[in-house]
Amino acid sequence: MAVSAQRLKLQGIVKDYPGCRANDGVDLTVGAGEIHALLGENGAGKSTLMKIIYGVVQPDAGRIVWNGHPVTVENPARARQLGIGMVFQHFSLFETLTVAENIALGLPADEVRDRGALEQRIREVSEHYGMALDPRRFVSTLSMGERQRVEIVRCLVQESTLLILDEPTSVLTPQEVATLFKTLRKLARDGCSILFISHKLEEVRSLCDQATVLRQGRVSGHCQPKDLSASDIARLMVGDDTPISTQVSAAQPGDTLLQVQELSWQTDDPFGTSLKNIGFSLRAGEIVGIAGVAGNGQEELLKVLSGEITLKGEAIRFTGEAIDRLPPGARRARGLAVVPEERLGRGAVPVMSLADNALLTAAGQGLVRRGVIRRQRVREFARDVIARFGVRCSGEQSSASSLSGGNLQKYILGREACQSPRLLVASHPTWGVDVGSAVSIHQALVKLRDEGAAILLISEDLDELYQLCHRMGAICNGRLSPLAPASELSINQLGQWMAGNFKAEEFADAAA
Amino acid sequence: MLQLERRPEASTTLRWLSPLLALALTVATGFLLFLGMGKDPIQALTFFFITPISDLTGLAELGLKTAPLLLCAAGLTVCFRARIWNIGAEGHFLIGAVAASAVAVSVGEAGGFLVLPAVLLAGIAGGMAWAAIAAFLKTHLNCNEILTTIMLNYIALNLLLYAVHGPLKDPCGFGFPQSVMFADAALLPALINGTRLHIGLAFGLLAAVAVWVLFARSFIGYQLNVVGEDHRAAAFAGFSARRLTWFALLVGGATAGLAGAAEVTGPIGQLVPQVSPGYGYTAIIVVFLGRMHALGIIAASALLALTFIGGEMLQIAMNMPKAVTAMFQGMLLFYLLTCDAFIHYRIRFRRPLPAGLSQPAAPAGQEL
């Protein structure tokens, strides 16, 4: 066992991309049967390191030692041959194929000739690890949690001895997370090593034996996460000079601003979600949160509210007026601002300067007169947003794509906030954002709320929702749960709602 | 090992250098080609590029050919900025010429200073109407504008042939498929006396200035840019893609239609089947070569106009085929697209992997 005690050892891994060094001399050791966390903010180099281990990209320098032998992982096929399996954050499954067919695709041809034997093996493996799966079901009919099981079972059928999981819990409800952790612990006991990539510190503390923390491409620390507090680990991730949380005072809700009743919308996209009988209200001076696993109608709800999708009826009333038919510009003119989840390519045009991007939604703020752009005012507006929201950039002429995710998000939120909206709908405002920027985004939202605006926060980050929201609920398969005061809503109850376990009659309370 | 690697930022230098590079490569290839044909390459290139513009008459001819290219290119720039791939300038041009001729022929010998504006407006309206078909098909039936505009070009050509063989045919023209010569009141005034250069060139330059103002100053120009760069951002902002599509295509139709009207009322003076040597298609090359920028398309129009005249010159002076023009235009576009790749990419020479990583891939259970 002396050799296999160290399953994977990376030494001095360096990877350069044009304009940045993603990994700068990274060392990492994962023992047999160890659950090892790889922690770091977005852009710290976690993904690059994983891709190097899995053979997707080649390092510029450094050594990879597998079970005591130096190896070159030329491609993912070689990685699988060595026994390295990977579950990507965005699943690589064909929705139109069955579970067994999807798994067969990753196996050598001679192992899949006997379909019956393969299905038997899938059943055995999945049941042994408590992940019930029917090999004949089509992937399109599976929930996110079940799809993840397919990915994991695929790795196990390939007899992987190192399983890499990239942010595996981001698509799961709290209950599904608990099941996944049980499975992973059992796998580890059977000798499989697990590399768990995450930025959710409480999860890492409950699951992982060891952790390696990356910051700006370098290893900033090793630790045993169970021995440290979440804020100690966060310090390792972000460094010493960044605030890591924001204090939120109690909300003082005022009059009802937005009233949504019996909102339904049928999608024509086979992979979209139809909205079914959604009802909720939103008052001035409060933040209402909507939790949910990605792809359950959040995107569609946002588009219906922003006006990117217009409706025929009178389901959406904003300050008493039905706005269903109004296009985005008219809704914005009434004080309804939106921060979409995609920063580049919806919230901002990547190749355009920050100044030009101000015009995207703020043209109504006196930046255009009789069809002519007032350049000086546009520049002033952009400079004002940059200064007030601490956007780090080389000036209002920098292109949107040159900013980091967090800084661009601050700019987009600032652009909307500077127009003093009465209602702000924000979708995943801190997704993929560094901790420092996330804190200032939270502060900006709370400040806007205290100035009397209503805020609808759609997010997958439950910590964020609990921290900021006055009331919250969950969306599942296009249906919205009742809303409950955040202080009275248990995480268990919210998890049930995220899984769709709520009754239609509960709406009666929600609308009140 | 040679590798094409994405640049962290697009190169602004190359964006403007690329057309010059493409021109240099075109000239170099032309040199080799003439050499291969057994012609004196220096003499041929001189005939192609220098001789046509070495006197006033030549320069006036250059301006004459620049005018329709510039007008068509100005309208196409508006479309292409919004990524509306309007290939229909040729069709708009032809319909503009037919519509203008219809008015000019029906007015006959009647004089008056309103005749010429009416003829030109008919050309503009004709081009716009033709573009409106493609706009309707795109906005209401979601038809790809590349296909519809190309197909409409052929329909327009056949309409032109029908017109010169039928309703607009000169009854005293000995059966030739052409209209009567227009009356003086329907002809464009000359820009330089003693040459064929008419004020159509001024229309072209004005159109280029208008395009510059549109994109530098106006909100609608900004909206066109946003739709072109990122249609999801445009939808988020609430810019109506349908309205902008109509706007861009109608502008494209108007300028190309005016170009067609200016051609029949300018150098030709009547409607003939060969009213366009492919101005509407060549204008597409102009727009890309001119970087969709007003100054750029002015320069590029002049260069492409030169390929028409240079090609004619080589036919006459060195007995070369007419295809020389199309070949040079084709090479220009080909090299331009090639050079444009280097705006976003660069070539890297890479050494093989460092020594520590270069063990050959051995099967599992390998030795050190």
Interface residues (C-beta under 8 A of the other chain):
Chain A: P18 G19 Q58 P59 D60 A61 G62 R63 H69 P70 V71 T72 E74 R78 Q81 L82 S306 G307 E308 P327 P328 G329 A330 R331 R332 V338 P340 E342 G345 R346 G347 A348 V349 P350 V351 M352 D356 L359 L360 T361 A363 V368 G371 V372 I373 S399 S402
Chain B: E5 R6 R7 P8 E9 A10 R217 S218 F219 I220 Y222 N225 V226 E229 D230 R232 A233 A235 F236 A237 G238 S240 L353 P354 G356 L357 S358 Q359 P360 A361 A364 Q366 E367 L368
